[in-house]
Amino acid sequence: MRIEVEDTGIGIAPDKLDRIFEPFETLDNGYDRATEGTGLGLGIARRAAELMGGAIGVESCPGVGSVFWFTARMQPGSPALAAEAVALPQPALPPAPRDILIAEDNPTNRLVLREMLEHLGQRVTEAETGAEAVELARARNFDLILMDISMPVLDGLAASRAIRAAGASRFSRIVGVTAHGLPEELQRFAAAGLPEVIRKPITFPALTDLLQTPVVACQSEIDESALLDLRRILPPAARAQAVAGLLAEGAAFIAALDQADVPPDELGQMAHRLHGAAAQFGGISLSRGLQQLELRLAAGQDRGGPALRLGLVAEWRSLAAMVRRILAD
C-alpha cells in the first residue's frame, strides 16, 4: 500500500530533504519562526513505516509545496472484526463551561482544537497571533488560555509575559502548547509564566484531562473592612506614609522573589515583614502565602516553584490595587 499527502506550503530546499526525517530535526529552531518545522514527528513516521515493512520519502519544490509518501505491507482485514462495533468509554466531562482562549497560528490546529473544546461544552475565542492573544486577554478575563509556544512575530513566551504583566487575564491559567519537552525548555516556559504544558499533537483524552483539572480562580481574600478602618482612623499624612511603606516593601519583595541570587534567609526575612504588613492591611490570602513561603525557607526547602511564585505575585497585585483604591487620596 502507498499513501501520498500533498502539502502546498513553502516547500523544502533540496539540500535539506535528507535531514527532515532525523529525530528532533527542525529547519528553523526559533520559537518565533514563521513555520513550525518537522521536529520529532517525521522521525517517528519513518520508524513506523519501517516497522510496517515499508519506507517513507518526500518530493519537494521550494515555493510550491511537497508531496510526502509512505509504503507499508498490510494483511487483509477480518470481515468479522471490521463489522464488530466497539463501545468506547465516554470520558467524564468538565462540570461547567469555561471561557477559553486559543492562541495558535496554524489554522488547521486551531480548527481541530476549537471543535474538540466545543464538543466538551466550552466557550472558545480564537487568536491567530501572539499579539492578538495579548489584546484579547487584556480586555477579557479568560478562565483558561491555551498558548502555542511557537508563533511568528510574538511567540507564546513573550505573549504570556505580556498577559501576566497587565490586563483582565493577568491571573488566568495559561497552559503552553508545544511539541518541545526537554527539561531546560520546560524551565524556560515556567519562568515565562507557563508552569503547565500540553504536548502536541493534542489528543481528545489529553484535552479532557486538562479540563478536568480544577481551574483555580485567582480571587484574593482581602478584608476590605480593615482598609476602611485604616482610612477612618489614620490622618491623611500618616495614611499616605503607611501606604507608601507597604507599596515599597511589597515591590522590593516581588523583585527579590525573581532573583535567584537572593539568599533564602534574606528572602525569608522579607516575607516575614511583608506577611505582617499584609495582615495589617487586610491581605488575608497574601499573608497566608507569605507565611507558607517563610516556613518553607526556614525548613531549608526551595521557594515552592512557579505556582507559588505566581500566586504570591497575583495576591500582592490584588492587595496593592485595593490599597490604592481605598487609601490613596
C-alpha atoms as a printed R data frame, in Angstrom:
    type eleno elety resid chain resno       x       y      z
1   ATOM     1    CA   MET     A     1   0.000   0.000  0.000
2   ATOM     2    CA   ARG     A     2   1.245   3.508 -0.846
3   ATOM     3    CA   ILE     A     3  -0.233   6.719  0.579
4   ATOM     4    CA   GLU     A     4   0.658  10.241 -0.532
5   ATOM     5    CA   VAL     A     5  -0.065  13.541  1.221
6   ATOM     6    CA   GLU     A     6   0.284  16.820 -0.674
7   ATOM     7    CA   ASP     A     7   1.335  19.948  1.215
8   ATOM     8    CA   THR     A     8   1.020  23.239 -0.682
9   ATOM     9    CA   GLY     A     9   3.195  25.112  1.801
10  ATOM    10    CA   ILE     A    10   6.602  26.762  1.471
11  ATOM    11    CA   GLY     A    11   8.397  23.642  0.260
12  ATOM    12    CA   ILE     A    12  11.789  22.293  1.310
13  ATOM    13    CA   ALA     A    13  15.182  23.049 -0.180
14  ATOM    14    CA   PRO     A    14  16.837  20.032 -1.910
15  ATOM    15    CA   ASP     A    15  19.882  20.118  0.376
16  ATOM    16    CA   LYS     A    16  17.655  19.709  3.437
17  ATOM    17    CA   LEU     A    17  15.499  16.807  2.269
18  ATOM    18    CA   ASP     A    18  17.816  14.182  3.758
19  ATOM    19    CA   ARG     A    19  17.638  15.815  7.217
20  ATOM    20    CA   ILE     A    20  13.936  16.129  7.882
21  ATOM    21    CA   PHE     A    21  13.356  12.502  8.859
22  ATOM    22    CA   GLU     A    22  16.001  12.661 11.604
23  ATOM    23    CA   PRO     A    23  14.676  12.830 15.213
24  ATOM    24    CA   PHE     A    24  14.485  16.334 16.733
25  ATOM    25    CA   GLU     A    25  15.474  17.930 13.426
26  ATOM    26    CA   THR     A    26  13.888  21.309 12.668
27  ATOM    27    CA   LEU     A    27  14.844  23.556  9.780
28  ATOM    28    CA   ASP     A    28  14.211  26.662 11.909
29  ATOM    29    CA   ASN     A    29  14.759  26.381 15.668
30  ATOM    30    CA   GLY     A    30  13.405  29.728 16.917
31  ATOM    31    CA   TYR     A    31  10.143  29.938 18.886
32  ATOM    32    CA   ASP     A    32   9.145  32.903 16.713
33  ATOM    33    CA   ARG     A    33   9.716  31.056 13.445
34  ATOM    34    CA   ALA     A    34   7.189  31.575 10.684
35  ATOM    35    CA   THR     A    35   6.775  27.814 10.121
36  ATOM    36    CA   GLU     A    36   6.807  25.016 12.649
37  ATOM    37    CA   GLY     A    37   9.410  22.730 11.019
38  ATOM    38    CA   THR     A    38   9.307  18.939 11.321
39  ATOM    39    CA   GLY     A    39  10.633  18.270 14.815
40  ATOM    40    CA   LEU     A    40  10.178  14.728 16.065
41  ATOM    41    CA   GLY     A    41   7.078  13.733 14.084
42  ATOM    42    CA   LEU     A    42   8.724  12.712 10.809
43  ATOM    43    CA   GLY     A    43  11.322  10.646 12.628
44  ATOM    44    CA   ILE     A    44   8.514   8.719 14.308
45  ATOM    45    CA   ALA     A    45   6.732   8.386 10.955
46  ATOM    46    CA   ARG     A    46   9.853   6.888  9.341
47  ATOM    47    CA   ARG     A    47  10.243   4.389 12.159
48  ATOM    48    CA   ALA     A    48   6.553   3.432 11.916
49  ATOM    49    CA   ALA     A    49   6.824   2.904  8.152
50  ATOM    50    CA   GLU     A    50   9.884   0.710  8.606
51  ATOM    51    CA   LEU     A    51   8.109  -1.363 11.264
52  ATOM    52    CA   MET     A    52   5.314  -1.973  8.738
53  ATOM    53    CA   GLY     A    53   7.819  -3.220  6.167
54  ATOM    54    CA   GLY     A    54   7.759  -0.049  4.097
55  ATOM    55    CA   ALA     A    55   9.545   3.240  3.605
56  ATOM    56    CA   ILE     A    56   8.868   6.975  3.666
57  ATOM    57    CA   GLY     A    57  10.018   9.829  1.448
58  ATOM    58    CA   VAL     A    58   9.282  13.281  0.125
59  ATOM    59    CA   GLU     A    59   9.413  15.186 -3.150
60  ATOM    60    CA   SER     A    60   9.509  18.944 -2.778
61  ATOM    61    CA   CYS     A    61   9.845  22.190 -4.696
62  ATOM    62    CA   PRO     A    62  10.634  25.383 -2.721
63  ATOM    63    CA   GLY     A    63   7.842  27.913 -3.022
64  ATOM    64    CA   VAL     A    64   5.427  25.348 -4.472
65  ATOM    65    CA   GLY     A    65   4.989  22.601 -1.887
66  ATOM    66    CA   SER     A    66   5.803  19.000 -1.048
67  ATOM    67    CA   VAL     A    67   4.422  15.506 -1.549
68  ATOM    68    CA   PHE     A    68   5.112  13.127  1.334
69  ATOM    69    CA   TRP     A    69   4.598   9.400  0.771
70  ATOM    70    CA   PHE     A    70   4.956   6.157  2.625
71  ATOM    71    CA   THR     A    71   4.516   2.479  1.832
72  ATOM    72    CA   ALA     A    72   3.500  -0.393  4.097
73  ATOM    73    CA   ARG     A    73   2.871  -4.125  3.774
74  ATOM    74    CA   MET     A    74  -0.657  -4.838  5.033
75  ATOM    75    CA   GLN     A    75  -2.580  -8.063  5.603
76  ATOM    76    CA   PRO     A    76  -6.253  -8.351  4.546
77  ATOM    77    CA   GLY     A    77  -8.552  -7.444  7.412
78  ATOM    78    CA   SER     A    78 -11.017  -9.862  9.014
79  ATOM    79    CA   PRO     A    79 -14.634  -9.109  7.988
80  ATOM    80    CA   ALA     A    80 -15.837 -10.175 11.429
81  ATOM    81    CA   LEU     A    81 -13.517  -7.729 13.177
82  ATOM    82    CA   ALA     A    82 -14.372  -4.940 10.757
83  ATOM    83    CA   ALA     A    83 -18.093  -5.354 11.404
84  ATOM    84    CA   GLU     A    84 -17.810  -5.564 15.180
85  ATOM    85    CA   ALA     A    85 -18.869  -2.372 16.932
86  ATOM    86    CA   VAL     A    86 -16.593  -1.255 19.744
87  ATOM    87    CA   ALA     A    87 -18.109   0.803 22.540
88  ATOM    88    CA   LEU     A    88 -15.542   3.380 23.584
89  ATOM    89    CA   PRO     A    89 -15.648   4.618 27.181
90  ATOM    90    CA   GLN     A    90 -17.128   8.073 27.499
91  ATOM    91    CA   PRO     A    91 -14.897  10.460 29.432
92  ATOM    92    CA   ALA     A    92 -16.339  12.423 32.295
93  ATOM    93    CA   LEU     A    93 -16.964  15.939 31.039
94  ATOM    94    CA   PRO     A    94 -15.948  19.057 32.931
95  ATOM    95    CA   PRO     A    95 -18.693  20.176 35.311
96  ATOM    96    CA   ALA     A    96 -19.242  23.572 33.728
97  ATOM    97    CA   PRO     A    97 -18.357  25.506 30.557
98  ATOM    98    CA   ARG     A    98 -15.386  27.814 30.677
99  ATOM    99    CA   ASP     A    99 -14.252  30.778 28.624
100 ATOM   100    CA   ILE     A   100 -11.143  29.556 26.804
101 ATOM   101    CA   LEU     A   101  -8.767  31.492 24.564
102 ATOM   102    CA   ILE     A   102  -6.862  29.554 21.893
103 ATOM   103    CA   ALA     A   103  -3.661  31.246 20.690
104 ATOM   104    CA   GLU     A   104  -2.488  29.264 17.653
105 ATOM   105    CA   ASP     A   105  -1.180  30.494 14.290
106 ATOM   106    CA   ASN     A   106  -1.854  27.240 12.414
107 ATOM   107    CA   PRO     A   107  -5.474  27.385 11.142
108 ATOM   108    CA   THR     A   108  -5.847  23.600 10.980
109 ATOM   109    CA   ASN     A   109  -4.610  23.100 14.535
110 ATOM   110    CA   ARG     A   110  -6.854  25.930 15.669
111 ATOM   111    CA   LEU     A   111  -9.889  24.402 13.960
112 ATOM   112    CA   VAL     A   112  -9.325  20.941 15.450
113 ATOM   113    CA   LEU     A   113  -8.717  22.320 18.939
114 ATOM   114    CA   ARG     A   114 -11.804  24.529 18.761
115 ATOM   115    CA   GLU     A   115 -14.001  21.625 17.638
116 ATOM   116    CA   MET     A   116 -12.758  19.409 20.470
117 ATOM   117    CA   LEU     A   117 -13.328  22.134 23.061
118 ATOM   118    CA   GLU     A   118 -16.797  22.969 21.783
119 ATOM   119    CA   HIS     A   119 -17.632  19.261 21.814
120 ATOM   120    CA   LEU     A   120 -16.750  19.379 25.518
121 ATOM   121    CA   GLY     A   121 -19.154  22.279 26.026
122 ATOM   122    CA   GLN     A   122 -16.550  25.032 26.286
123 ATOM   123    CA   ARG     A   123 -16.847  28.631 25.068
124 ATOM   124    CA   VAL     A   124 -13.970  29.340 22.691
125 ATOM   125    CA   THR     A   125 -12.308  32.524 21.454
126 ATOM   126    CA   GLU     A   126  -9.505  32.317 18.887
127 ATOM   127    CA   ALA     A   127  -6.338  34.341 18.371
128 ATOM   128    CA   GLU     A   128  -4.164  33.839 15.292
129 ATOM   129    CA   THR     A   129  -1.091  35.646 16.640
130 ATOM   130    CA   GLY     A   130   0.579  36.273 19.967
131 ATOM   131    CA   ALA     A   131  -0.190  39.987 19.705
132 ATOM   132    CA   GLU     A   132  -3.878  39.273 19.123
133 ATOM   133    CA   ALA     A   133  -3.894  36.938 22.135
134 ATOM   134    CA   VAL     A   134  -2.423  39.667 24.351
135 ATOM   135    CA   GLU     A   135  -5.026  42.173 23.170
136 ATOM   136    CA   LEU     A   136  -7.921  39.775 23.812
137 ATOM   137    CA   ALA     A   137  -6.566  38.626 27.187
138 ATOM   138    CA   ARG     A   138  -6.065  42.152 28.439
139 ATOM   139    CA   ALA     A   139  -9.642  43.078 27.551
140 ATOM   140    CA   ARG     A   140 -11.363  39.962 28.923
141 ATOM   141    CA   ASN     A   141 -10.874  37.606 31.853
142 ATOM   142    CA   PHE     A   142 -10.500  34.106 30.400
143 ATOM   143    CA   ASP     A   143 -10.691  31.021 32.607
144 ATOM   144    CA   LEU     A   144  -8.032  29.258 30.541
145 ATOM   145    CA   ILE     A   145  -5.608  30.278 27.795
146 ATOM   146    CA   LEU     A   146  -4.078  27.619 25.529
147 ATOM   147    CA   MET     A   147  -0.918  29.318 24.294
148 ATOM   148    CA   ASP     A   148   1.048  27.922 21.360
149 ATOM   149    CA   ILE     A   149   4.727  28.423 22.138
150 ATOM   150    CA   SER     A   150   5.906  28.748 18.524
151 ATOM   151    CA   MET     A   151   4.252  31.665 16.729
152 ATOM   152    CA   PRO     A   152   5.750  34.261 14.371
153 ATOM   153    CA   VAL     A   153   6.472  37.871 15.401
154 ATOM   154    CA   LEU     A   154   5.387  37.469 19.061
155 ATOM   155    CA   ASP     A   155   5.918  33.940 20.341
156 ATOM   156    CA   GLY     A   156   3.961  32.273 23.123
157 ATOM   157    CA   LEU     A   157   6.523  33.045 25.831
158 ATOM   158    CA   ALA     A   158   6.576  36.767 25.061
159 ATOM   159    CA   ALA     A   159   2.782  36.833 24.783
160 ATOM   160    CA   SER     A   160   2.416  35.095 28.159
161 ATOM   161    CA   ARG     A   161   4.749  37.583 29.831
162 ATOM   162    CA   ALA     A   162   2.710  40.439 28.382
163 ATOM   163    CA   ILE     A   163  -0.553  38.890 29.601
164 ATOM   164    CA   ARG     A   164   0.914  38.356 33.079
165 ATOM   165    CA   ALA     A   165   2.070  41.973 33.201
166 ATOM   166    CA   ALA     A   166  -1.353  43.637 32.955
167 ATOM   167    CA   GLY     A   167  -4.956  43.231 31.952
168 ATOM   168    CA   ALA     A   168  -8.071  41.254 32.776
169 ATOM   169    CA   SER     A   169  -6.442  37.818 32.329
170 ATOM   170    CA   ARG     A   170  -3.169  38.509 34.138
171 ATOM   171    CA   PHE     A   171  -4.002  35.917 36.815
172 ATOM   172    CA   SER     A   172  -5.673  33.415 34.475
173 ATOM   173    CA   ARG     A   173  -4.457  29.874 33.962
174 ATOM   174    CA   ILE     A   174  -2.178  29.751 30.897
175 ATOM   175    CA   VAL     A   175  -1.161  26.362 29.508
176 ATOM   176    CA   GLY     A   176   1.626  26.171 26.951
177 ATOM   177    CA   VAL     A   177   1.036  24.120 23.803
178 ATOM   178    CA   THR     A   178   4.250  22.756 22.319
179 ATOM   179    CA   ALA     A   179   5.956  19.879 20.565
180 ATOM   180    CA   HIS     A   180   9.042  20.572 22.701
181 ATOM   181    CA   GLY     A   181   9.580  18.881 26.036
182 ATOM   182    CA   LEU     A   182  13.218  18.993 27.086
183 ATOM   183    CA   PRO     A   183  13.714  19.832 30.793
184 ATOM   184    CA   GLU     A   184  15.567  23.085 30.106
185 ATOM   185    CA   GLU     A   185  12.765  24.205 27.797
186 ATOM   186    CA   LEU     A   186  10.108  23.431 30.394
187 ATOM   187    CA   GLN     A   187  12.057  25.533 32.897
188 ATOM   188    CA   ARG     A   188  12.106  28.403 30.398
189 ATOM   189    CA   PHE     A   189   8.368  28.072 29.885
190 ATOM   190    CA   ALA     A   190   7.728  28.136 33.646
191 ATOM   191    CA   ALA     A   191   9.866  31.250 34.045
192 ATOM   192    CA   ALA     A   192   7.643  32.988 31.491
193 ATOM   193    CA   GLY     A   193   4.509  32.178 33.492
194 ATOM   194    CA   LEU     A   194   3.722  28.815 31.860
195 ATOM   195    CA   PRO     A   195   4.197  26.166 34.564
196 ATOM   196    CA   GLU     A   196   1.778  23.860 32.714
197 ATOM   197    CA   VAL     A   197   2.363  22.407 29.250
198 ATOM   198    CA   ILE     A   198   0.312  20.136 26.997
199 ATOM   199    CA   ARG     A   199   2.176  18.360 24.202
200 ATOM   200    CA   LYS     A   200   1.366  18.349 20.503
201 ATOM   201    CA   PRO     A   201  -0.418  16.633 18.936
202 ATOM   202    CA   ILE     A   202  -3.232  17.310 21.427
203 ATOM   203    CA   THR     A   203  -5.452  14.262 21.773
204 ATOM   204    CA   PHE     A   204  -9.051  14.317 22.929
205 ATOM   205    CA   PRO     A   205  -8.279  12.349 26.141
206 ATOM   206    CA   ALA     A   206  -5.377  14.679 26.987
207 ATOM   207    CA   LEU     A   207  -7.570  17.737 26.470
208 ATOM   208    CA   THR     A   208 -10.330  16.213 28.589
209 ATOM   209    CA   ASP     A   209  -7.849  15.508 31.395
210 ATOM   210    CA   LEU     A   210  -6.631  19.097 31.220
211 ATOM   211    CA   LEU     A   211 -10.159  20.463 31.550
212 ATOM   212    CA   GLN     A   212 -10.936  18.131 34.428
213 ATOM   213    CA   THR     A   213  -8.014  19.585 36.364
214 ATOM   214    CA   PRO     A   214  -9.595  22.212 38.617
215 ATOM   215    CA   VAL     A   215  -9.154  25.769 37.393
216 ATOM   216    CA   VAL     A   216  -8.270  27.763 40.455
217 ATOM   217    CA   ALA     A   217  -9.570  31.266 40.033
218 ATOM   218    CA   CYS     A   218  -7.202  33.786 41.478
219 ATOM   219    CA   GLN     A   219  -9.654  35.525 43.768
220 ATOM   220    CA   SER     A   220  -7.721  37.261 46.519
221 ATOM   221    CA   GLU     A   221  -9.124  37.136 50.026
222 ATOM   222    CA   ILE     A   222  -8.933  40.726 51.237
223 ATOM   223    CA   ASP     A   223 -10.643  42.111 54.339
224 ATOM   224    CA   GLU     A   224 -11.937  45.377 52.916
225 ATOM   225    CA   SER     A   225 -13.268  46.435 56.323
226 ATOM   226    CA   ALA     A   226  -9.691  46.570 57.650
227 ATOM   227    CA   LEU     A   227  -8.785  49.048 54.915
228 ATOM   228    CA   LEU     A   228 -11.891  51.128 55.591
229 ATOM   229    CA   ASP     A   229 -10.972  51.220 59.298
230 ATOM   230    CA   LEU     A   230  -7.485  52.459 58.430
231 ATOM   231    CA   ARG     A   231  -8.938  55.159 56.221
232 ATOM   232    CA   ARG     A   232 -11.244  56.301 59.013
233 ATOM   233    CA   ILE     A   233  -8.672  56.201 61.815
234 ATOM   234    CA   LEU     A   234  -5.410  57.377 60.234
235 ATOM   235    CA   PRO     A   235  -4.852  61.066 59.469
236 ATOM   236    CA   PRO     A   236  -4.112  61.769 55.775
237 ATOM   237    CA   ALA     A   237  -0.372  62.237 56.296
238 ATOM   238    CA   ALA     A   238   0.021  59.059 58.347
239 ATOM   239    CA   ARG     A   239  -2.159  57.147 55.896
240 ATOM   240    CA   ALA     A   240  -0.031  58.266 52.949
241 ATOM   241    CA   GLN     A   241   3.141  57.264 54.799
242 ATOM   242    CA   ALA     A   242   1.730  53.826 55.654
243 ATOM   243    CA   VAL     A   243   0.608  53.201 52.073
244 ATOM   244    CA   ALA     A   244   3.974  54.269 50.672
245 ATOM   245    CA   GLY     A   245   5.770  51.966 53.109
246 ATOM   246    CA   LEU     A   246   3.598  48.970 52.211
247 ATOM   247    CA   LEU     A   247   3.947  49.511 48.471
248 ATOM   248    CA   ALA     A   248   7.724  49.910 48.718
249 ATOM   249    CA   GLU     A   249   8.068  46.803 50.877
250 ATOM   250    CA   GLY     A   250   5.879  44.765 48.531
251 ATOM   251    CA   ALA     A   251   7.729  45.918 45.415
252 ATOM   252    CA   ALA     A   252  11.077  45.024 46.995
253 ATOM   253    CA   PHE     A   253   9.826  41.552 47.910
254 ATOM   254    CA   ILE     A   254   8.437  40.831 44.427
255 ATOM   255    CA   ALA     A   255  11.734  41.945 42.885
256 ATOM   256    CA   ALA     A   256  13.698  39.689 45.259
257 ATOM   257    CA   LEU     A   257  11.378  36.778 44.505
258 ATOM   258    CA   ASP     A   258  12.530  36.891 40.871
259 ATOM   259    CA   GLN     A   259  16.242  36.959 41.762
260 ATOM   260    CA   ALA     A   260  17.788  33.534 42.272
261 ATOM   261    CA   ASP     A   261  20.881  35.020 43.941
262 ATOM   262    CA   VAL     A   262  18.941  36.419 46.922
263 ATOM   263    CA   PRO     A   263  19.882  34.226 49.930
264 ATOM   264    CA   PRO     A   264  16.993  32.162 51.336
265 ATOM   265    CA   ASP     A   265  17.334  33.664 54.822
266 ATOM   266    CA   GLU     A   266  17.138  37.203 53.418
267 ATOM   267    CA   LEU     A   267  14.084  36.334 51.326
268 ATOM   268    CA   GLY     A   268  12.528  34.684 54.378
269 ATOM   269    CA   GLN     A   269  13.018  37.865 56.422
270 ATOM   270    CA   MET     A   270  11.422  39.935 53.668
271 ATOM   271    CA   ALA     A   271   8.486  37.512 53.522
272 ATOM   272    CA   HIS     A   272   8.120  37.766 57.319
273 ATOM   273    CA   ARG     A   273   7.998  41.570 57.266
274 ATOM   274    CA   LEU     A   274   5.549  41.734 54.372
275 ATOM   275    CA   HIS     A   275   3.461  38.987 55.988
276 ATOM   276    CA   GLY     A   276   2.822  41.232 58.995
277 ATOM   277    CA   ALA     A   277   2.170  44.329 56.898
278 ATOM   278    CA   ALA     A   278  -0.197  42.479 54.565
279 ATOM   279    CA   ALA     A   279  -2.229  41.200 57.519
280 ATOM   280    CA   GLN     A   280  -2.461  44.758 58.888
281 ATOM   281    CA   PHE     A   281  -3.881  45.936 55.557
282 ATOM   282    CA   GLY     A   282  -6.397  43.094 55.246
283 ATOM   283    CA   GLY     A   283  -4.433  40.912 52.822
284 ATOM   284    CA   ILE     A   284  -5.549  37.586 54.281
285 ATOM   285    CA   SER     A   285  -4.600  35.257 51.425
286 ATOM   286    CA   LEU     A   286  -1.331  37.100 50.708
287 ATOM   287    CA   SER     A   287  -0.375  36.882 54.368
288 ATOM   288    CA   ARG     A   288  -1.133  33.157 54.323
289 ATOM   289    CA   GLY     A   289   1.002  32.607 51.215
290 ATOM   290    CA   LEU     A   290   3.909  34.598 52.635
291 ATOM   291    CA   GLN     A   291   3.778  32.569 55.826
292 ATOM   292    CA   GLN     A   292   3.898  29.378 53.746
293 ATOM   293    CA   LEU     A   293   6.985  30.651 51.902
294 ATOM   294    CA   GLU     A   294   8.624  31.750 55.150
295 ATOM   295    CA   LEU     A   295   8.132  28.301 56.690
296 ATOM   296    CA   ARG     A   296   9.480  26.566 53.575
297 ATOM   297    CA   LEU     A   297  12.626  28.680 53.578
298 ATOM   298    CA   ALA     A   298  13.132  28.260 57.336
299 ATOM   299    CA   ALA     A   299  12.963  24.475 56.850
300 ATOM   300    CA   GLY     A   300  15.651  24.612 54.167
301 ATOM   301    CA   GLN     A   301  13.247  23.889 51.315
302 ATOM   302    CA   ASP     A   302  13.094  25.635 47.944
303 ATOM   303    CA   ARG     A   303  10.908  28.611 47.053
304 ATOM   304    CA   GLY     A   304   7.992  26.428 46.052
305 ATOM   305    CA   GLY     A   305   8.225  26.614 42.269
306 ATOM   306    CA   PRO     A   306   6.445  28.822 39.747
307 ATOM   307    CA   ALA     A   307   2.940  28.070 41.055
308 ATOM   308    CA   LEU     A   308   3.660  29.580 44.492
309 ATOM   309    CA   ARG     A   309   5.528  32.487 42.948
310 ATOM   310    CA   LEU     A   310   2.691  33.334 40.556
311 ATOM   311    CA   GLY     A   311   0.212  33.073 43.410
312 ATOM   312    CA   LEU     A   312   2.176  35.489 45.598
313 ATOM   313    CA   VAL     A   313   2.596  37.960 42.740
314 ATOM   314    CA   ALA     A   314  -1.121  37.793 41.957
315 ATOM   315    CA   GLU     A   315  -2.130  38.245 45.603
316 ATOM   316    CA   TRP     A   316   0.245  41.170 46.015
317 ATOM   317    CA   ARG     A   317  -1.079  42.943 42.935
318 ATOM   318    CA   SER     A   318  -4.659  42.485 44.114
319 ATOM   319    CA   LEU     A   319  -3.899  43.883 47.568
320 ATOM   320    CA   ALA     A   320  -1.859  46.785 46.173
321 ATOM   321    CA   ALA     A   321  -4.704  47.719 43.821
322 ATOM   322    CA   MET     A   322  -7.245  47.605 46.673
323 ATOM   323    CA   VAL     A   323  -4.987  49.676 48.940
324 ATOM   324    CA   ARG     A   324  -4.561  52.334 46.268
325 ATOM   325    CA   ARG     A   325  -8.295  52.426 45.607
326 ATOM   326    CA   ILE     A   326  -9.380  52.794 49.236
327 ATOM   327    CA   LEU     A   327  -6.496  54.527 50.987
328 ATOM   328    CA   ALA     A   328  -4.836  56.711 48.361
329 ATOM   329    CA   ASP     A   329  -6.276  60.220 48.100
